[in-house]
Amino acid sequence: MNKIYLDYAATTPVDKKVLEKMLPYFSETFGNAMSVHGFGQAALEAVDEARAKAALFFRCQSSEIIFTSGATESNNLVVKGLLRSYNSIARKADEKPHIVTTKFEHHCVLDACKFAQKENLADVTFVSPSKDGLISLKDIKAAITPQTILISVMYVNNEIGTVQPIAEIGKFLKKLNAERIGAKLPKIYFHSDATQAINYFDCQVDELGVDLLSMSAHKIYGPKGVGLLYVRKGTAIKRLIDGGDQEYRLRAGTHNVPGIVGLGEAINLIKTPATQKKNQEILELRDYLIKRVLKEIPKSYLNGSPTKRSPNNANFRFDDVEGEGLILSLDLDGIAGSTGSACSSGALDPSHVLLSLGLKHEQAHGSLRLTIGKHTTKKELDIVISKIKEVVKRLRKISGNVLADFK
């Protein structure tokens, strides 16, 4: 049975060019990048090269790139590191810091913010998206208080693929922060989890107006277990992992040299003409998939904005169908999709992202996320669409809600 992979938002296969770049650093150039001898300096040179590639992509200084184990660690460092820095200075009772984020962030951001609330380290406002999965600048503005020190809004939602107005928020905050300095109010730092955006959207940090930006390599055809955090120079943040002086004293721990090399090469490949051409093909395939599913399967719906969404994301819901049953049935036919974030796929609760859009529990349970990658073909999508039609019809028949008007 030929297997079809449509879960690229969960993870991507390592690109052959990326793997080739990594291989020598597992056994040949194996030194510790913090060692002063030749073995270590050869490894450090590779780390520095990868850092330079990332800095070129984000259009920032190399010293503003901090390598981590991935976006989850990066996002925790943002929330907890900023609070650790802010609270390291004695404050008055009415100077408790405040964070603004959204209800449909990745769990690592949401849980870090909820931790801050529970420990009484900060107050947090969770902004709701529209029914189309979009965050408005108006709602962000309304959530800001004199004690706000951080706004965190993901660039592209990992489940429904909707694209948020990061540059618009960044432009507003630049102006607002200038006014807050005069009023002797704390600066508001702006963070975006750009994990799902790196492959497809402009991530130049000055254009976005962000102070902090996080990502993982395994979403861009790089290795798992490595990512980075862009930290604008002058950002008041303290490290969470104590130990050595790695990563400009913001992240202790021996460098994952092969992983970092792989991340650098994966980023380096994004702007190539071949990748840009492939991304256009991915967009066309996504539109083809959405059009056919919505046309040929009754009571099927697209979750999130039909236009302001990532080129590779198609998130559907089907009335009278349980999402887990749909996923498992497709998996038996060799088709890999998901109901939402891979980090919470073991949970039985409906997606917090879909609930934040105002969907009912039974609607959220009937979701299917299909995400396309550079190895996806139209022939594969034709097979997938046919299988989805079969499975949906069968599951509805079991539930007693079969519909006859399939096309």
N, C-alpha and C positions, 0 to 999 in steps of 0.2 A: 504494500500500500504506500503510495506517494503521500508524504505529509506536506501540509500547507501551513506556513507560519504567518499569522496575522496578529502578532502581539508585540510589535516593535516598540510600543510605548513602554512595555515592561522591561525589555532589554533587547539589544541588537547583537548579531554575531560579530566577532572581531574581524575587521577588514584584514585581508591577507597582507597588505602593505604595512599595516600597523603591527601585525604579528611579527613580520620579518624584522622590523625595526626594534622590537622588544627582545627577541630571542638572545642576542649576545649578552644581554645584561642579567640573564639567569645563571650563566656559567662561565663566560669568558671575562667580561668586564663586571665582576661580581662585588667589587669593593664597596665599603660603607662610605657614602658621600660625605660624611663628616670626618673621615680619616685624613691625616695630612700627607700620607705617603702616596706614591704614584697610583696604586690601585684605587684608593679613595678619590683622588683628584680626577681620575678618568670617569668615575661614576658621577662626581659633582659636575663635571663638564656636561654630561648628558642631562642632568637635572636642570642645569642652567639653560641649556639649549631648548628644552621643553618649556621652561618658564618664559623664554623669549618668544616662542611660537604663540603661547597663550596670550602674552601681553600684546603682540602684534594683532591678534584676532580681536581682542577687546579694546584695543587702542588705549592702553594704559601703560604705566611703568612696570617693569619686571618685578620690582620690589613690592608691588601691590597685589601680586599673585601668591596665594597661600595654598599649597597642596594639602589635601585632606584625604580621608578614606571614601569620600563621596558627598553627595548633597545633603544627606541626613546629618552627618557630622557638621558640615558647613552651616546648615540652618540652625542647628543647636548652638553653634559657636556665635552666630549672629545674635540670637535672642538672649541667651544666657551670658554671653561675653559682654554685650552692651550693658546689661543690667549689673553685671559684676563690676564693670568699670564705673557706672553711674553711682552705684550704692557703696563704692569704696570711699566716697567722700561723705562726711557727716551731713545729713539732711534734716530739715525741719519736718514735722509731722505732716504738713500739708504739701510736701514735695515728693510724694510717692509717684514714681514714674508711671507713664501710661503708654500702652502699645495699641496700635491699630492694625488689624489684619482682616482676613476675609473668612467666611464660614466654609469655603470650599478649598482651602489650602491643603497641601499634602499633610498627612498626619504628623510628620516630624515638626512642622511649624506649629500646627494646632496644639499638639501635645506639649511642646516646649512652652507655648504661651499659657496653656492651662496649668502647667507646673508652676509657672511664675505667679499665677493667680492663687493657686492652692497654698504656696509658700509665703503668700502675702508680700511678694517682691515687686509686684506691679499690678495695675489695673489694666484690663484688656477689653477692647471693643471689637466685636466680630461683625464685619459688614456683610450684609446679604447681597448676593448677585441678583440680577434680573432673571426672569423666567428663561431668558435666552443664554444665561450663564455669563453675563458681562457685569463688571464692576464699574460704577460710575464715579467720576471725579467729584460730583456733587455730594455723594454719600461719604466719600473719603473726607472731604472738607468738613462735613457736618460732624464727623466722629472725632475730629482733632480737639484737644483741650490744651490749656496752658502747660500741662505736665507731659504732653506727648513727646516721647524721645525716639520712637521707632514706628515706621509704617512698613509693613511687609505684604507685598502683593505679588503672587506668582505671575510670570509672564504668559505662559500657556498652561491652562489647566490640564493636569495629567490624565483625567478621565474623559472629559467631554471635548477637550482640545480648543476651547475658546481662548481668544487672544485678548489680553487686557491692555488698557491704554497707559502703558508704563511711561512712555515719553511725555505724555500729557500730565501725568501725576508728577513726574520729575521736574518738569518746567514750572508747575505751580509751586512745588516745595522750595525750589531755588529762590523764588520771589518771596515766599512766606518766611523762609529762614532769615533772609536779610532784614525783614521787619521784626522778627523775634529777637534778633541780636540787639536791636535798638531798645526793645522792651525788656531786655535782660531775661528772656525766657530760654530754656534749653533748646539746642538745635534738634531738629527732627531728622534722624538718619533714615534713608530710604533704601530698602532691601527688596530684591526680587529673586525668587527661585526661578532660574531660567533653564532648568534641566530639559524641558521639552521644547524649548525655543531655539537652542543653539544651532541645530541643523538647518533651520528654515527662516530665521528672522534676524534683523539687524541687532547685534548685541554690543555695539560700541557704547561703552559706559557713559561717555560724556553726552552722547546723543540721547541716551535714556534718562540721564540725570540721576543715576543710582549711586549710592555710596558703597553698597555691598551687593554682590551678585554671586549666586551659587550654581553649581552644575556637577553632573556625574559623567564619567567617561563612557560607561557602558550603554548610554543612550545614543551615542554618536559613533558606534562601531569601534569603540575602544574597549579596554578590559574592565572587568568588575573590580570593586574595592579601591577605586581611586577617583578623586574629583578635585575640585578647587573652590576657593572662595576669593573673589576679588574684594579687596578692602582698600577703599580710597585713602590716600595719605592723609593723616590727621584724624582719622576716625577713632573715637575713644572706645576701644574694645580690649578686653583682657582675655588671655587664653584660658581654656578649661582643662587641658591636659598638661600637667606639670612634668618636668624632666629636663631634657636637653634644650639646647638653644636653636633647634631647627626652625625653619620657616619664619625667620625674623622674630623669633621668640613668641610666636603666636600659636604654634602647634608642635609640641614635643613629640619625639618618636623617630626611629630610624626610617629614612626615606625608602619608600617602595619604588626603587629605581626603575625596574622594568615597567611597572604600572604608569609611572609618571612619563616615561619615554613614550609609552603607548598613547597616553592622553594627548601629549604634545603632537604626535603624528596624526592622530584622529582629528584634532582641531585644524591641523595644517591642511588636511584634505578637503575641508568643507568649502573653501572658496575656489576650488579648482573648477574649470569649465565642465568637466565630466560630472561632478557632483551637482552643479547647478542645473545641468541638463536632466539629470536623473530626478531631481526634485520637481521639475516641471512635469515629468512623466508620472511621478507619484501623485501630484495634484489631479491630473487627468484621470488616473485610475480611481482615486477617491471619489471624484464626482460621478464617475461611471457606476461605482458601487452604490452610492447613495441613491442615485436616480432609479436604478433598477429595483433595489429593495423597497423603496417607498411606493413605486408604481405596481410592483408585482405581488406584494404581500399585504393583504388588507389589515387595517388597524396596526400599522407600523408607523413609527414616528422617529424623527431625528432629535436627539437630545443636544441642546446648545444651538448657538447661532449658525445658520446655514452658510454665512459668508465670513464672519470674523472667527475663523477657526484654523487650526493647523492643517497644512496640506495633506497630512498623512492620517488624520483622525476621522473615523465615522463611528458615532455612538448611537445605537438604536435602542428603542424599547418596543415591545410587542405586547399588546393587551392579551390577557388570558394565557400568558406563558411565564413560567418560572425560569429566571435567568440561569440558575445553577444547572437545571435540567437541560437547558439549551446548550450550555457550554460543555457539559459532560457528553451529551449526544454527539455534538460536533467533534469532540476529542476522539470518540470511538471511531469516527470516520477519518481521523488523521488531520483534523483542522484545529489549529490553536488560536483561540481568541480569549477574551476575558470579560468579566462583568464590571471591572473597574480597576483600581490600583492593585498591582501585584503585591504590594506590602500588606494589604488587608484581605487578600483573597480567601484566607482561611476563616474569615468571620462570616457569621450567618446574618448579621444585621444588614439592612439595605444601605446602599452607598450614601455617605453623608453629603457627597457632592450633589447627587440627584435630589436628595431631600431638601437641600438648600435652594433648589430651583422652584420648590413648592409642589413637587410631585408627591403623590400618596405612596405609602409603603408598598402597596401591591404593584404600583407602576414602576417604582424604583427597582423592585425585585425582578422585573422583566426586561432588564437591560443587557445589551451586548456591545462590547467595545471591540471594534476591529481596527487595527492600526497597521498601515502599509509601510513597507520598507523598500530598499533599492533592489531587492531580489524578487519582489512580487511581480507577477505577470497577469495579464488580462485573462489568460486561460485559467489560471488559478482562481481568479475572482468569479468566473463563470461557474466553476465547480462549486465554490463556496455558496454562491447565491442559490444554486439548485438544491444544495444540501440544507440550507437554512429554510427554504420553502417546505421541504419534506419534513424537517424536524418540527417546525412551528405547527404545521398542519396536524402532525401526529400528536403533539403535546396538547393542542387544543381539543382534539378528539377525545383524548383521555380525560380532560377536564370538563368535557361536555359542552365546549364552546366552539366547536368546529365551524368554520366559515367556508362557503363553497366558491367564493368569487376570487380565488387565486388566479393569477394570469400566467 
